[in-house]
């Protein structure tokens, strides 16, 4: 059962790096979680130090979402630092067995990095995107995915399997070209 979502939000507007407030996934996730009966918390993160601080504490929510810019090298923070395998070495390991979502572009193209993130978090599953993504389509994919996961887990299933994810991809395949034309593969991957 999904008990809640913790969002770590960083600024997306690369043109105005000093803007620390325009990106706010909480505007979507807070009402969504309330309607689903899940807990919700939200943190602004601007540096690796911010992330290290939050991960030095126990996170109660079962789902962790990183919302911001990404590419095949990692997840970028407001100050330009990159959360990647080198940064992981300094992070405390207190939060295990979570569902982790990188709601950012292109991290799903780096299978090795995705596996390292999953291993670091000792995550149940890790989801990421292999394409450039607009926020609204990340929210759409993730909300459908988490609702499906909740439904499966409420029906007594112990985990969300690769087959479950393949079924999710099939059911949402019609949406893959909403974000960009001529997309051949579903934008989301599971590690």
PyMOL CGO cylinders between C-alpha atoms (Angstrom):
from pymol import cmd
from pymol.cgo import CYLINDER

trace = [
    CYLINDER, 0.00, 0.00, 0.00, 1.22, 3.49, -0.82, 0.3, 1, 1, 1, 1, 1, 1,
    CYLINDER, 1.22, 3.49, -0.82, 1.23, 5.57, 2.36, 0.3, 1, 1, 1, 1, 1, 1,
    CYLINDER, 1.23, 5.57, 2.36, 2.51, 8.85, 0.96, 0.3, 1, 1, 1, 1, 1, 1,
    CYLINDER, 2.51, 8.85, 0.96, 4.72, 10.82, -1.40, 0.3, 1, 1, 1, 1, 1, 1,
    CYLINDER, 4.72, 10.82, -1.40, 7.75, 13.00, -0.63, 0.3, 1, 1, 1, 1, 1, 1,
    CYLINDER, 7.75, 13.00, -0.63, 8.71, 15.33, -3.47, 0.3, 1, 1, 1, 1, 1, 1,
    CYLINDER, 8.71, 15.33, -3.47, 12.18, 16.84, -3.77, 0.3, 1, 1, 1, 1, 1, 1,
    CYLINDER, 12.18, 16.84, -3.77, 11.74, 19.77, -6.12, 0.3, 1, 1, 1, 1, 1, 1,
    CYLINDER, 11.74, 19.77, -6.12, 14.46, 21.81, -7.75, 0.3, 1, 1, 1, 1, 1, 1,
    CYLINDER, 14.46, 21.81, -7.75, 14.25, 24.69, -10.19, 0.3, 1, 1, 1, 1, 1, 1,
    CYLINDER, 14.25, 24.69, -10.19, 13.77, 23.86, -13.86, 0.3, 1, 1, 1, 1, 1, 1,
    CYLINDER, 13.77, 23.86, -13.86, 14.02, 27.27, -15.51, 0.3, 1, 1, 1, 1, 1, 1,
    CYLINDER, 14.02, 27.27, -15.51, 17.57, 27.22, -16.89, 0.3, 1, 1, 1, 1, 1, 1,
    CYLINDER, 17.57, 27.22, -16.89, 17.19, 30.75, -18.24, 0.3, 1, 1, 1, 1, 1, 1,
    CYLINDER, 17.19, 30.75, -18.24, 16.74, 32.19, -14.78, 0.3, 1, 1, 1, 1, 1, 1,
    CYLINDER, 16.74, 32.19, -14.78, 18.83, 30.11, -12.39, 0.3, 1, 1, 1, 1, 1, 1,
    CYLINDER, 18.83, 30.11, -12.39, 18.16, 32.64, -9.61, 0.3, 1, 1, 1, 1, 1, 1,
    CYLINDER, 18.16, 32.64, -9.61, 14.45, 31.80, -9.75, 0.3, 1, 1, 1, 1, 1, 1,
    CYLINDER, 14.45, 31.80, -9.75, 13.90, 29.47, -6.80, 0.3, 1, 1, 1, 1, 1, 1,
    CYLINDER, 13.90, 29.47, -6.80, 10.11, 29.37, -6.73, 0.3, 1, 1, 1, 1, 1, 1,
    CYLINDER, 10.11, 29.37, -6.73, 8.57, 28.87, -10.21, 0.3, 1, 1, 1, 1, 1, 1,
    CYLINDER, 8.57, 28.87, -10.21, 8.93, 25.09, -10.21, 0.3, 1, 1, 1, 1, 1, 1,
    CYLINDER, 8.93, 25.09, -10.21, 6.48, 23.62, -7.75, 0.3, 1, 1, 1, 1, 1, 1,
    CYLINDER, 6.48, 23.62, -7.75, 5.39, 20.00, -8.11, 0.3, 1, 1, 1, 1, 1, 1,
    CYLINDER, 5.39, 20.00, -8.11, 3.54, 20.45, -4.83, 0.3, 1, 1, 1, 1, 1, 1,
    CYLINDER, 3.54, 20.45, -4.83, 0.82, 22.30, -6.76, 0.3, 1, 1, 1, 1, 1, 1,
    CYLINDER, 0.82, 22.30, -6.76, 0.00, 18.99, -8.45, 0.3, 1, 1, 1, 1, 1, 1,
    CYLINDER, 0.00, 18.99, -8.45, 0.94, 16.36, -5.87, 0.3, 1, 1, 1, 1, 1, 1,
    CYLINDER, 0.94, 16.36, -5.87, -0.59, 17.89, -2.73, 0.3, 1, 1, 1, 1, 1, 1,
    CYLINDER, -0.59, 17.89, -2.73, -4.22, 17.80, -3.95, 0.3, 1, 1, 1, 1, 1, 1,
    CYLINDER, -4.22, 17.80, -3.95, -3.62, 14.48, -5.72, 0.3, 1, 1, 1, 1, 1, 1,
    CYLINDER, -3.62, 14.48, -5.72, -2.35, 12.86, -2.51, 0.3, 1, 1, 1, 1, 1, 1,
    CYLINDER, -2.35, 12.86, -2.51, -5.20, 14.36, -0.49, 0.3, 1, 1, 1, 1, 1, 1,
    CYLINDER, -5.20, 14.36, -0.49, -7.76, 12.85, -2.89, 0.3, 1, 1, 1, 1, 1, 1,
    CYLINDER, -7.76, 12.85, -2.89, -5.95, 9.48, -2.77, 0.3, 1, 1, 1, 1, 1, 1,
    CYLINDER, -5.95, 9.48, -2.77, -5.78, 9.49, 1.04, 0.3, 1, 1, 1, 1, 1, 1,
    CYLINDER, -5.78, 9.49, 1.04, -1.96, 9.55, 1.01, 0.3, 1, 1, 1, 1, 1, 1,
    CYLINDER, -1.96, 9.55, 1.01, 0.39, 11.66, 3.11, 0.3, 1, 1, 1, 1, 1, 1,
    CYLINDER, 0.39, 11.66, 3.11, 2.31, 14.33, 1.26, 0.3, 1, 1, 1, 1, 1, 1,
    CYLINDER, 2.31, 14.33, 1.26, 5.41, 16.35, 1.98, 0.3, 1, 1, 1, 1, 1, 1,
    CYLINDER, 5.41, 16.35, 1.98, 7.49, 18.58, -0.21, 0.3, 1, 1, 1, 1, 1, 1,
    CYLINDER, 7.49, 18.58, -0.21, 11.02, 19.91, 0.03, 0.3, 1, 1, 1, 1, 1, 1,
    CYLINDER, 11.02, 19.91, 0.03, 12.82, 22.47, -2.08, 0.3, 1, 1, 1, 1, 1, 1,
    CYLINDER, 12.82, 22.47, -2.08, 16.36, 21.33, -2.77, 0.3, 1, 1, 1, 1, 1, 1,
    CYLINDER, 16.36, 21.33, -2.77, 18.97, 23.57, -4.32, 0.3, 1, 1, 1, 1, 1, 1,
    CYLINDER, 18.97, 23.57, -4.32, 22.24, 21.74, -3.62, 0.3, 1, 1, 1, 1, 1, 1,
    CYLINDER, 22.24, 21.74, -3.62, 23.73, 18.36, -2.83, 0.3, 1, 1, 1, 1, 1, 1,
    CYLINDER, 23.73, 18.36, -2.83, 24.03, 19.60, 0.77, 0.3, 1, 1, 1, 1, 1, 1,
    CYLINDER, 24.03, 19.60, 0.77, 20.24, 20.06, 0.86, 0.3, 1, 1, 1, 1, 1, 1,
    CYLINDER, 20.24, 20.06, 0.86, 19.70, 16.51, -0.36, 0.3, 1, 1, 1, 1, 1, 1,
    CYLINDER, 19.70, 16.51, -0.36, 22.29, 15.13, 2.05, 0.3, 1, 1, 1, 1, 1, 1,
    CYLINDER, 22.29, 15.13, 2.05, 20.53, 16.86, 4.94, 0.3, 1, 1, 1, 1, 1, 1,
    CYLINDER, 20.53, 16.86, 4.94, 17.11, 15.44, 4.04, 0.3, 1, 1, 1, 1, 1, 1,
    CYLINDER, 17.11, 15.44, 4.04, 18.48, 11.95, 3.44, 0.3, 1, 1, 1, 1, 1, 1,
    CYLINDER, 18.48, 11.95, 3.44, 20.24, 11.96, 6.80, 0.3, 1, 1, 1, 1, 1, 1,
    CYLINDER, 20.24, 11.96, 6.80, 16.74, 11.65, 8.30, 0.3, 1, 1, 1, 1, 1, 1,
    CYLINDER, 16.74, 11.65, 8.30, 14.21, 8.88, 7.99, 0.3, 1, 1, 1, 1, 1, 1,
    CYLINDER, 14.21, 8.88, 7.99, 11.65, 9.57, 5.27, 0.3, 1, 1, 1, 1, 1, 1,
    CYLINDER, 11.65, 9.57, 5.27, 8.24, 8.21, 6.26, 0.3, 1, 1, 1, 1, 1, 1,
    CYLINDER, 8.24, 8.21, 6.26, 6.60, 8.35, 2.85, 0.3, 1, 1, 1, 1, 1, 1,
    CYLINDER, 6.60, 8.35, 2.85, 6.89, 5.26, 0.66, 0.3, 1, 1, 1, 1, 1, 1,
    CYLINDER, 6.89, 5.26, 0.66, 7.34, 7.15, -2.64, 0.3, 1, 1, 1, 1, 1, 1,
    CYLINDER, 7.34, 7.15, -2.64, 10.19, 9.59, -3.29, 0.3, 1, 1, 1, 1, 1, 1,
    CYLINDER, 10.19, 9.59, -3.29, 9.96, 11.82, -6.36, 0.3, 1, 1, 1, 1, 1, 1,
    CYLINDER, 9.96, 11.82, -6.36, 12.89, 13.89, -7.63, 0.3, 1, 1, 1, 1, 1, 1,
    CYLINDER, 12.89, 13.89, -7.63, 11.43, 16.66, -9.77, 0.3, 1, 1, 1, 1, 1, 1,
    CYLINDER, 11.43, 16.66, -9.77, 13.76, 18.80, -11.88, 0.3, 1, 1, 1, 1, 1, 1,
    CYLINDER, 13.76, 18.80, -11.88, 16.24, 18.70, -14.74, 0.3, 1, 1, 1, 1, 1, 1,
    CYLINDER, 16.24, 18.70, -14.74, 18.07, 15.55, -15.61, 0.3, 1, 1, 1, 1, 1, 1,
    CYLINDER, 18.07, 15.55, -15.61, 20.11, 13.99, -18.35, 0.3, 1, 1, 1, 1, 1, 1,
    CYLINDER, 20.11, 13.99, -18.35, 22.11, 10.81, -18.79, 0.3, 1, 1, 1, 1, 1, 1,
    CYLINDER, 22.11, 10.81, -18.79, 24.66, 12.15, -16.26, 0.3, 1, 1, 1, 1, 1, 1,
    CYLINDER, 24.66, 12.15, -16.26, 22.22, 12.60, -13.36, 0.3, 1, 1, 1, 1, 1, 1,
    CYLINDER, 22.22, 12.60, -13.36, 19.75, 14.90, -11.63, 0.3, 1, 1, 1, 1, 1, 1,
    CYLINDER, 19.75, 14.90, -11.63, 20.64, 18.62, -11.60, 0.3, 1, 1, 1, 1, 1, 1,
    CYLINDER, 20.64, 18.62, -11.60, 20.04, 20.94, -8.68, 0.3, 1, 1, 1, 1, 1, 1,
    CYLINDER, 20.04, 20.94, -8.68, 19.39, 24.69, -8.73, 0.3, 1, 1, 1, 1, 1, 1,
    CYLINDER, 19.39, 24.69, -8.73, 23.02, 25.56, -8.06, 0.3, 1, 1, 1, 1, 1, 1,
    CYLINDER, 23.02, 25.56, -8.06, 24.22, 23.41, -10.99, 0.3, 1, 1, 1, 1, 1, 1,
    CYLINDER, 24.22, 23.41, -10.99, 25.46, 20.46, -8.92, 0.3, 1, 1, 1, 1, 1, 1,
    CYLINDER, 25.46, 20.46, -8.92, 24.60, 17.00, -10.20, 0.3, 1, 1, 1, 1, 1, 1,
    CYLINDER, 24.60, 17.00, -10.20, 23.20, 14.16, -8.08, 0.3, 1, 1, 1, 1, 1, 1,
    CYLINDER, 23.20, 14.16, -8.08, 24.92, 11.16, -9.64, 0.3, 1, 1, 1, 1, 1, 1,
    CYLINDER, 24.92, 11.16, -9.64, 26.98, 8.12, -8.65, 0.3, 1, 1, 1, 1, 1, 1,
    CYLINDER, 26.98, 8.12, -8.65, 29.89, 10.24, -7.37, 0.3, 1, 1, 1, 1, 1, 1,
    CYLINDER, 29.89, 10.24, -7.37, 27.55, 12.22, -5.12, 0.3, 1, 1, 1, 1, 1, 1,
    CYLINDER, 27.55, 12.22, -5.12, 25.96, 9.03, -3.80, 0.3, 1, 1, 1, 1, 1, 1,
    CYLINDER, 25.96, 9.03, -3.80, 29.19, 8.02, -2.05, 0.3, 1, 1, 1, 1, 1, 1,
    CYLINDER, 29.19, 8.02, -2.05, 28.80, 10.86, 0.48, 0.3, 1, 1, 1, 1, 1, 1,
    CYLINDER, 28.80, 10.86, 0.48, 25.13, 10.29, 1.22, 0.3, 1, 1, 1, 1, 1, 1,
    CYLINDER, 25.13, 10.29, 1.22, 23.85, 8.51, 4.30, 0.3, 1, 1, 1, 1, 1, 1,
    CYLINDER, 23.85, 8.51, 4.30, 21.89, 5.32, 3.68, 0.3, 1, 1, 1, 1, 1, 1,
    CYLINDER, 21.89, 5.32, 3.68, 18.84, 5.61, 5.92, 0.3, 1, 1, 1, 1, 1, 1,
    CYLINDER, 18.84, 5.61, 5.92, 15.95, 5.24, 3.52, 0.3, 1, 1, 1, 1, 1, 1,
    CYLINDER, 15.95, 5.24, 3.52, 15.45, 1.79, 2.05, 0.3, 1, 1, 1, 1, 1, 1,
    CYLINDER, 15.45, 1.79, 2.05, 12.70, -0.10, 0.28, 0.3, 1, 1, 1, 1, 1, 1,
    CYLINDER, 12.70, -0.10, 0.28, 11.11, 3.00, -1.29, 0.3, 1, 1, 1, 1, 1, 1,
    CYLINDER, 11.11, 3.00, -1.29, 9.55, 3.58, -4.68, 0.3, 1, 1, 1, 1, 1, 1,
    CYLINDER, 9.55, 3.58, -4.68, 11.79, 6.15, -6.37, 0.3, 1, 1, 1, 1, 1, 1,
    CYLINDER, 11.79, 6.15, -6.37, 10.79, 8.28, -9.36, 0.3, 1, 1, 1, 1, 1, 1,
    CYLINDER, 10.79, 8.28, -9.36, 13.12, 10.62, -11.22, 0.3, 1, 1, 1, 1, 1, 1,
    CYLINDER, 13.12, 10.62, -11.22, 10.60, 13.02, -12.74, 0.3, 1, 1, 1, 1, 1, 1,
    CYLINDER, 10.60, 13.02, -12.74, 13.21, 14.49, -15.02, 0.3, 1, 1, 1, 1, 1, 1,
    CYLINDER, 13.21, 14.49, -15.02, 14.43, 14.01, -18.55, 0.3, 1, 1, 1, 1, 1, 1,
    CYLINDER, 14.43, 14.01, -18.55, 16.79, 11.38, -19.92, 0.3, 1, 1, 1, 1, 1, 1,
    CYLINDER, 16.79, 11.38, -19.92, 18.01, 9.64, -16.73, 0.3, 1, 1, 1, 1, 1, 1,
    CYLINDER, 18.01, 9.64, -16.73, 16.29, 6.51, -18.07, 0.3, 1, 1, 1, 1, 1, 1,
    CYLINDER, 16.29, 6.51, -18.07, 18.80, 6.46, -20.93, 0.3, 1, 1, 1, 1, 1, 1,
    CYLINDER, 18.80, 6.46, -20.93, 21.61, 5.66, -18.47, 0.3, 1, 1, 1, 1, 1, 1,
    CYLINDER, 21.61, 5.66, -18.47, 20.83, 2.14, -17.29, 0.3, 1, 1, 1, 1, 1, 1,
    CYLINDER, 20.83, 2.14, -17.29, 24.02, 1.94, -15.22, 0.3, 1, 1, 1, 1, 1, 1,
    CYLINDER, 24.02, 1.94, -15.22, 23.21, 5.15, -13.30, 0.3, 1, 1, 1, 1, 1, 1,
    CYLINDER, 23.21, 5.15, -13.30, 19.60, 4.04, -12.79, 0.3, 1, 1, 1, 1, 1, 1,
    CYLINDER, 19.60, 4.04, -12.79, 20.83, 0.74, -11.33, 0.3, 1, 1, 1, 1, 1, 1,
    CYLINDER, 20.83, 0.74, -11.33, 23.23, 2.61, -9.01, 0.3, 1, 1, 1, 1, 1, 1,
    CYLINDER, 23.23, 2.61, -9.01, 20.43, 4.89, -7.80, 0.3, 1, 1, 1, 1, 1, 1,
    CYLINDER, 20.43, 4.89, -7.80, 18.20, 1.86, -7.22, 0.3, 1, 1, 1, 1, 1, 1,
    CYLINDER, 18.20, 1.86, -7.22, 20.98, 0.07, -5.34, 0.3, 1, 1, 1, 1, 1, 1,
    CYLINDER, 20.98, 0.07, -5.34, 21.83, 3.14, -3.22, 0.3, 1, 1, 1, 1, 1, 1,
    CYLINDER, 21.83, 3.14, -3.22, 18.20, 3.53, -2.17, 0.3, 1, 1, 1, 1, 1, 1,
    CYLINDER, 18.20, 3.53, -2.17, 17.73, -0.25, -1.90, 0.3, 1, 1, 1, 1, 1, 1,
    CYLINDER, 17.73, -0.25, -1.90, 14.56, 0.72, -3.74, 0.3, 1, 1, 1, 1, 1, 1,
    CYLINDER, 14.56, 0.72, -3.74, 11.64, -1.59, -4.44, 0.3, 1, 1, 1, 1, 1, 1,
    CYLINDER, 11.64, -1.59, -4.44, 11.59, -0.07, -7.92, 0.3, 1, 1, 1, 1, 1, 1,
    CYLINDER, 11.59, -0.07, -7.92, 13.00, 3.00, -9.64, 0.3, 1, 1, 1, 1, 1, 1,
    CYLINDER, 13.00, 3.00, -9.64, 11.26, 4.79, -12.50, 0.3, 1, 1, 1, 1, 1, 1,
    CYLINDER, 11.26, 4.79, -12.50, 12.80, 7.34, -14.84, 0.3, 1, 1, 1, 1, 1, 1,
    CYLINDER, 12.80, 7.34, -14.84, 12.28, 8.84, -18.30, 0.3, 1, 1, 1, 1, 1, 1,
    CYLINDER, 12.28, 8.84, -18.30, 14.25, 8.14, -21.45, 0.3, 1, 1, 1, 1, 1, 1,
    CYLINDER, 14.25, 8.14, -21.45, 12.90, 11.17, -23.37, 0.3, 1, 1, 1, 1, 1, 1,
    CYLINDER, 12.90, 11.17, -23.37, 12.69, 14.92, -22.92, 0.3, 1, 1, 1, 1, 1, 1,
    CYLINDER, 12.69, 14.92, -22.92, 9.48, 15.43, -20.94, 0.3, 1, 1, 1, 1, 1, 1,
    CYLINDER, 9.48, 15.43, -20.94, 7.09, 18.28, -20.21, 0.3, 1, 1, 1, 1, 1, 1,
    CYLINDER, 7.09, 18.28, -20.21, 6.02, 18.49, -16.57, 0.3, 1, 1, 1, 1, 1, 1,
    CYLINDER, 6.02, 18.49, -16.57, 2.35, 17.91, -17.32, 0.3, 1, 1, 1, 1, 1, 1,
    CYLINDER, 2.35, 17.91, -17.32, 3.10, 14.58, -18.99, 0.3, 1, 1, 1, 1, 1, 1,
    CYLINDER, 3.10, 14.58, -18.99, 5.36, 13.51, -16.12, 0.3, 1, 1, 1, 1, 1, 1,
    CYLINDER, 5.36, 13.51, -16.12, 2.49, 14.24, -13.72, 0.3, 1, 1, 1, 1, 1, 1,
    CYLINDER, 2.49, 14.24, -13.72, 0.08, 12.31, -15.94, 0.3, 1, 1, 1, 1, 1, 1,
    CYLINDER, 0.08, 12.31, -15.94, 2.31, 9.23, -16.28, 0.3, 1, 1, 1, 1, 1, 1,
    CYLINDER, 2.31, 9.23, -16.28, 3.31, 9.17, -12.62, 0.3, 1, 1, 1, 1, 1, 1,
    CYLINDER, 3.31, 9.17, -12.62, -0.20, 9.64, -11.25, 0.3, 1, 1, 1, 1, 1, 1,
    CYLINDER, -0.20, 9.64, -11.25, -1.54, 6.82, -13.44, 0.3, 1, 1, 1, 1, 1, 1,
    CYLINDER, -1.54, 6.82, -13.44, 1.41, 4.59, -12.49, 0.3, 1, 1, 1, 1, 1, 1,
    CYLINDER, 1.41, 4.59, -12.49, 1.08, 5.19, -8.74, 0.3, 1, 1, 1, 1, 1, 1,
    CYLINDER, 1.08, 5.19, -8.74, -2.69, 4.72, -8.87, 0.3, 1, 1, 1, 1, 1, 1,
    CYLINDER, -2.69, 4.72, -8.87, -2.18, 1.40, -10.66, 0.3, 1, 1, 1, 1, 1, 1,
    CYLINDER, -2.18, 1.40, -10.66, 0.46, 0.35, -8.14, 0.3, 1, 1, 1, 1, 1, 1,
    CYLINDER, 0.46, 0.35, -8.14, -1.85, 1.24, -5.24, 0.3, 1, 1, 1, 1, 1, 1,
    CYLINDER, -1.85, 1.24, -5.24, -4.66, -0.74, -6.83, 0.3, 1, 1, 1, 1, 1, 1,
    CYLINDER, -4.66, -0.74, -6.83, -2.46, -3.83, -7.30, 0.3, 1, 1, 1, 1, 1, 1,
    CYLINDER, -2.46, -3.83, -7.30, -1.02, -3.62, -3.78, 0.3, 1, 1, 1, 1, 1, 1,
    CYLINDER, -1.02, -3.62, -3.78, -4.50, -3.17, -2.26, 0.3, 1, 1, 1, 1, 1, 1,
    CYLINDER, -4.50, -3.17, -2.26, -5.57, -6.37, -3.97, 0.3, 1, 1, 1, 1, 1, 1,
    CYLINDER, -5.57, -6.37, -3.97, -2.98, -8.30, -1.95, 0.3, 1, 1, 1, 1, 1, 1,
    CYLINDER, -2.98, -8.30, -1.95, -0.08, -8.25, -4.38, 0.3, 1, 1, 1, 1, 1, 1,
    CYLINDER, -0.08, -8.25, -4.38, 3.29, -8.11, -2.59, 0.3, 1, 1, 1, 1, 1, 1,
    CYLINDER, 3.29, -8.11, -2.59, 5.20, -6.11, -5.19, 0.3, 1, 1, 1, 1, 1, 1,
    CYLINDER, 5.20, -6.11, -5.19, 4.93, -4.31, -8.51, 0.3, 1, 1, 1, 1, 1, 1,
    CYLINDER, 4.93, -4.31, -8.51, 6.64, -6.54, -11.09, 0.3, 1, 1, 1, 1, 1, 1,
    CYLINDER, 6.64, -6.54, -11.09, 8.24, -5.96, -14.47, 0.3, 1, 1, 1, 1, 1, 1,
    CYLINDER, 8.24, -5.96, -14.47, 5.16, -7.59, -16.03, 0.3, 1, 1, 1, 1, 1, 1,
    CYLINDER, 5.16, -7.59, -16.03, 2.93, -5.11, -14.20, 0.3, 1, 1, 1, 1, 1, 1,
    CYLINDER, 2.93, -5.11, -14.20, 5.05, -2.28, -15.60, 0.3, 1, 1, 1, 1, 1, 1,
    CYLINDER, 5.05, -2.28, -15.60, 4.87, -3.71, -19.14, 0.3, 1, 1, 1, 1, 1, 1,
    CYLINDER, 4.87, -3.71, -19.14, 1.08, -3.76, -18.79, 0.3, 1, 1, 1, 1, 1, 1,
    CYLINDER, 1.08, -3.76, -18.79, 1.19, -0.11, -17.61, 0.3, 1, 1, 1, 1, 1, 1,
    CYLINDER, 1.19, -0.11, -17.61, 3.26, 0.76, -20.69, 0.3, 1, 1, 1, 1, 1, 1,
    CYLINDER, 3.26, 0.76, -20.69, 0.78, -1.00, -22.98, 0.3, 1, 1, 1, 1, 1, 1,
    CYLINDER, 0.78, -1.00, -22.98, -2.21, 0.70, -21.36, 0.3, 1, 1, 1, 1, 1, 1,
    CYLINDER, -2.21, 0.70, -21.36, -0.63, 4.18, -21.62, 0.3, 1, 1, 1, 1, 1, 1,
    CYLINDER, -0.63, 4.18, -21.62, 1.13, 3.67, -24.95, 0.3, 1, 1, 1, 1, 1, 1,
    CYLINDER, 1.13, 3.67, -24.95, -1.40, 5.93, -26.69, 0.3, 1, 1, 1, 1, 1, 1,
    CYLINDER, -1.40, 5.93, -26.69, 0.04, 8.86, -24.67, 0.3, 1, 1, 1, 1, 1, 1,
    CYLINDER, 0.04, 8.86, -24.67, 3.65, 8.48, -25.80, 0.3, 1, 1, 1, 1, 1, 1,
    CYLINDER, 3.65, 8.48, -25.80, 3.25, 10.98, -28.67, 0.3, 1, 1, 1, 1, 1, 1,
    CYLINDER, 3.25, 10.98, -28.67, 1.48, 13.61, -26.55, 0.3, 1, 1, 1, 1, 1, 1,
    CYLINDER, 1.48, 13.61, -26.55, 4.85, 14.80, -25.28, 0.3, 1, 1, 1, 1, 1, 1,
    CYLINDER, 4.85, 14.80, -25.28, 6.67, 14.63, -28.63, 0.3, 1, 1, 1, 1, 1, 1,
    CYLINDER, 6.67, 14.63, -28.63, 6.01, 13.50, -32.21, 0.3, 1, 1, 1, 1, 1, 1,
    CYLINDER, 6.01, 13.50, -32.21, 7.20, 10.19, -33.64, 0.3, 1, 1, 1, 1, 1, 1,
    CYLINDER, 7.20, 10.19, -33.64, 8.11, 8.64, -30.29, 0.3, 1, 1, 1, 1, 1, 1,
    CYLINDER, 8.11, 8.64, -30.29, 8.52, 4.90, -30.73, 0.3, 1, 1, 1, 1, 1, 1,
    CYLINDER, 8.52, 4.90, -30.73, 9.10, 3.80, -27.14, 0.3, 1, 1, 1, 1, 1, 1,
    CYLINDER, 9.10, 3.80, -27.14, 7.17, 4.53, -23.97, 0.3, 1, 1, 1, 1, 1, 1,
    CYLINDER, 7.17, 4.53, -23.97, 8.96, 7.42, -22.21, 0.3, 1, 1, 1, 1, 1, 1,
    CYLINDER, 8.96, 7.42, -22.21, 9.09, 5.76, -18.78, 0.3, 1, 1, 1, 1, 1, 1,
    CYLINDER, 9.09, 5.76, -18.78, 11.41, 2.90, -17.81, 0.3, 1, 1, 1, 1, 1, 1,
    CYLINDER, 11.41, 2.90, -17.81, 11.58, 0.75, -14.69, 0.3, 1, 1, 1, 1, 1, 1,
    CYLINDER, 11.58, 0.75, -14.69, 14.79, -0.39, -13.06, 0.3, 1, 1, 1, 1, 1, 1,
]
cmd.load_cgo(trace, "trace")
